[in-house]
Amino acid sequence: MGPLAEVVFVADFIEPGRDFQGVAEARRVSARNLRKGVLTKAAMTIGFLLAKGMKIHLRLLETWNDYLEP
């Protein structure tokens, strides 16, 4: 992902109207390091989907794997 795609990927997740456990931390991480913000959003979304027994889109898993690499 380029920088603009990273911003779009994270922006909706951390927008001011969101109120869920961990959103403040996601905002803090994203403000300091956008790449880590992408990882944080991916991790939180994957965790949520796993807890609900829902399917995880392959692109989300690919994003997670790609952003783990330095």
N, C-alpha and C positions, 0 to 999 in steps of 0.2 A: 504494500500500500504506500502511496505517496503521502506527503503531509496533509493535503486537503482531504483525502479519503480517511486518514486517521482522525482528523477533526470531526468529520461527519459521523464516523463510526462511534466515537465517544460522546459527541455533543448531546444527542437525544437522551442518552443514558444518564448524564449528569446534569441535565437542565434544571433550573431552579424549582420547577414544579414537582420534581421527583422527591419522594419521601419514603425511602426504604432503608432497612439496616445496611450500613456500609456505604451509602451514597456519599457521605461527607468524606470518607477515606478515598473513595474513587475520585472525587473532585480534587482533593489535595494531591494525590499521586499524579493525576492528569495535568494539573497546573505546573507541576515540577518537571515532569518528563512524559511527553505524549506517548512515546513507545511503551513505557510502563503503564500508562493509562489504558492503552489498547489491551495489554495483558491482563490488567485488573478487570476491565469490562468483560473480556472473554472468560476469565476464571469465574467471575461472579455469575455470569449467564449460564455457563456450563454447570456449575454447582446447583443453580436453581432448577435447571432442566433435569438433572440427575435426581434431585430430591423429589421432583414431581413425577418421575418415571416417564419423562417425555423424550421424544427424539431430538437429537442434536444434529443440526445441519453440518454437512461435511465441510463447508467453507469456514464455519466457526472453528472446527477442529484444525483445519489447515492454518487458519490465522493463529491459533494458539501455538501450534508447532513451529510456524515460521518465526514468530516473535520470541520464542524461547532462545533461538540462536542469536548470538551477539552480532 
